[in-house]
Amino acid sequence: MDIKKDNLQGEEIKELIIDHLNSMTLHSPPESIHALNLDELRKPELTFWTVWEGSELLGCGALKELSATDGEIKSMKTSPQHLRKGVSTCLLQFIIDEAKQRGYTRLSLETGSMAAFAPARKLYEKFGFHYCNPFSNYREDENSVFMTKEIY
């Protein structure tokens, strides 16, 4: 797997982000969807990566700078045809390592509380993330869970 910084211009990534947003609408009410669209993912405080195998897009993820010491994981998504191949595990480790290189001491994230998000929560738990209160601009929401991890 090859992880590359991405400018979100390719058709493959546009389709994957659209799929990500569409799947969020299947499982979450509109007010509880925190997934970012293409324009939001291009903001300067975000770094976006894609995962490739040859010319095939396997998945994507982003790291948002919240402060000099805190980052947020955003838009982790595996292409539907590449589920259960370790794409998210590889990318999550890459993002954690990048956060450490930046000098962050905390990584946080928001994900859904519904059953459809159980695999994501299990992955984050496996990496040592624990449940926490809302952070940054998030508010308490029965459809969301918040997780954080101290990193050094």
C-alpha positions in Angstrom: 0.0 0.0 0.0 1.3 3.4 -1.0 0.0 6.4 1.0 0.2 9.8 -0.9 -0.7 13.3 0.0 -3.6 14.2 -2.3 -5.0 17.4 -3.7 -8.6 16.0 -4.1 -8.7 16.6 -7.8 -8.8 13.1 -9.2 -12.1 11.5 -10.2 -11.4 8.4 -8.1 -11.2 10.4 -4.8 -14.1 12.6 -5.8 -16.2 9.4 -6.2 -15.0 8.0 -2.9 -15.8 11.2 -1.0 -19.3 11.3 -2.5 -19.7 7.6 -1.5 -18.6 8.5 2.0 -21.0 11.4 2.3 -23.9 9.3 0.9 -23.2 6.5 3.4 -23.3 9.0 6.2 -26.8 10.1 5.2 -27.9 6.5 5.4 -26.9 6.1 9.0 -27.1 9.6 10.5 -29.6 12.5 10.6 -28.3 15.6 8.8 -27.6 17.5 12.0 -25.3 14.7 13.1 -23.2 14.4 10.0 -19.7 15.8 10.5 -18.1 14.3 7.3 -16.4 17.0 5.1 -17.1 17.6 1.5 -14.3 18.2 -1.1 -14.1 22.0 -0.5 -13.9 21.5 3.3 -11.2 18.9 2.9 -9.1 21.4 0.9 -8.8 23.9 3.8 -5.3 24.7 4.9 -5.6 23.2 8.4 -6.2 19.8 6.8 -3.8 17.4 5.2 -5.5 14.7 3.1 -4.0 11.4 2.0 -5.1 8.6 -0.3 -4.0 4.9 -0.1 -3.2 3.2 -3.4 -2.2 -0.2 -4.7 -0.8 0.5 -8.1 -3.4 2.6 -9.9 -6.3 1.5 -7.6 -7.6 3.7 -4.8 -8.0 1.8 -1.6 -9.0 4.5 0.8 -8.4 7.9 2.3 -8.0 9.9 5.5 -7.2 13.4 6.8 -5.5 15.1 9.7 -6.9 18.4 10.9 -4.8 20.7 13.0 -6.8 21.9 16.0 -3.9 23.6 17.8 -0.1 23.3 18.0 -0.5 20.1 20.1 -3.9 18.7 19.1 -5.1 17.0 15.9 -8.3 15.5 14.7 -8.7 12.5 12.4 -11.2 13.2 9.6 -12.7 11.4 6.6 -11.3 7.9 7.2 -12.9 5.8 4.5 -12.0 2.5 2.8 -13.2 1.9 -0.7 -16.1 -0.6 -0.5 -14.3 -3.2 -2.7 -11.3 -3.1 -0.4 -12.8 -3.7 3.1 -11.1 -6.1 5.5 -7.7 -5.7 3.8 -6.0 -3.6 6.5 -6.4 -0.3 4.6 -7.7 1.6 7.6 -5.2 0.0 10.0 -2.3 1.1 7.7 -3.7 4.6 7.2 -4.5 5.1 10.9 -0.9 4.2 11.9 0.4 6.5 9.2 -1.8 9.4 10.6 -0.7 8.7 14.2 3.0 8.8 13.1 2.4 12.0 11.2 0.8 13.6 14.2 3.8 12.6 16.4 6.2 14.1 13.8 4.2 17.4 14.0 4.6 17.4 17.8 1.0 16.8 18.6 0.4 15.2 22.0 -3.3 14.4 21.5 -5.4 13.0 18.6 -9.2 13.0 18.7 -12.0 12.0 16.5 -15.8 11.9 16.1 -17.6 8.9 14.7 -21.1 7.6 14.8 -22.7 5.8 17.7 -24.9 3.5 15.5 -24.1 -0.1 14.7 -22.9 0.8 11.2 -19.9 2.5 12.9 -19.0 -0.4 15.2 -16.0 -1.5 13.0 -14.6 2.0 13.1 -14.9 2.3 16.9 -13.3 -1.1 17.3 -10.3 -0.1 15.1 -9.8 3.1 17.2 -10.1 1.2 20.4 -7.5 -1.3 19.2 -5.1 1.7 18.7 -5.7 2.9 22.2 -8.3 5.6 21.6 -10.8 6.0 24.5 -14.2 7.6 24.7 -14.3 11.2 25.8 -16.5 14.3 26.0 -17.0 16.4 22.9 -14.0 18.4 21.9 -13.3 21.5 19.7 -16.6 22.8 18.3 -18.6 19.5 18.8 -21.6 19.2 21.1 -23.1 16.3 22.9 -25.1 14.3 20.3 -26.7 10.9 20.8 -25.6 9.9 17.2 -22.0 10.7 17.8 -19.2 9.3 20.0 -15.9 11.1 20.7 -12.6 9.5 21.2 -9.1 10.7 22.0 -5.6 9.4 22.5 -2.5 10.8 24.1 0.5 10.4 21.8 4.2 11.0 22.4 
